[in-house]
Amino acid sequence: MLLSSVEQKRLQLSKSTAATKKSLLGQFFTPENTAAFMAGLFQDGTGICRLLDAGAGIGSLSAAFLERWRTGGFHFSRVELDAFEMDGALVGHLAQTLDAYDQRNDFVGNIYDEDFVLAAVESLSGSFWAKPLNSYTHAILNPPYKKINSNSAHRLALRRVGIETVNLYSVQRVS
Ligand SMILES: C[S@@+](CC[C@H](N)C(=O)[O-])C[C@H]1O[C@@H](n2cnc3c(N)ncnc32)[C@H](O)[C@@H]1O
């Protein structure tokens, strides 16, 4: 079977990334078949799709979504994707993944090389200087399976906006 370039990259990175980094950032990327299955779970829609990928990695889940769209499985007139990935080393791979869907004027992929939790907290804080997050019609959430320590920067930041939780999964669900 011919593997897509995203799948080849995933296999290559899963061999070459140090175990400590994988575990620290939860860098376990979704295999192509699973990503296609997950993209198939979204309901079809029309109009503009504003899609969030809150921890995009190399873009496997976004690519599956966009592939479904490009092959007629979604009927959006346009897709605007905000992809957050805090590991700068992955951003070039992510950009390559998204570039493959950029040949027409109906797709915009914005990459944010930053921490999604901190960006969301800033946006929710109501501070005058806060950079507001966009609102989204669809969200891809596959954060690290990690506890948030009681005195960590994430825990303290979340407390500022009234969110008290112990793992990243529940953070993404409420923020
Ligand atoms: C479990 S992987 C999922 C990657 C991709 N969505 C997939 O399914 O293949 C989680 C990704 O989120 C990134 N990440 C972890 N914490 C993050 C945060 N607070 N903000 C943005 N990205 C984060 C990691 O570097 C990693 O690439």
The ligand as a Gaussian input file, in Angstrom:
#p B3LYP/6-31G(d) Opt

LIG

0 1
 C       -1.136000      13.467000      21.172000
 S       -0.240000      14.557000      20.062000
 C       -1.460000      14.713000      18.778000
 C       -0.931000      15.292000      17.497000
 C       -1.920000      15.267000      16.339000
 N       -3.140000      15.990000      16.659000
 C       -2.256000      13.840000      15.989000
 O       -3.323000      13.380000      16.396000
 O       -1.417000      13.209000      15.337000
 C       -0.355000      16.117000      20.941000
 C        0.402000      17.269000      20.257000
 O        0.103000      18.472000      20.963000
 C        1.298000      19.211000      21.181000
 N        1.059000      19.934000      22.443000
 C        1.160000      19.461000      23.706000
 N        0.747000      20.385000      24.581000
 C        0.371000      21.476000      23.846000
 C       -0.130000      22.767000      24.180000
 N       -0.343000      23.118000      25.452000
 N       -0.392000      23.639000      23.177000
 C       -0.173000      23.307000      21.877000
 N        0.319000      22.095000      21.504000
 C        0.575000      21.193000      22.478000
 C        2.408000      18.180000      21.268000
 O        3.675000      18.739000      20.926000
 C        1.918000      17.135000      20.264000
 O        2.423000      17.398000      18.986000

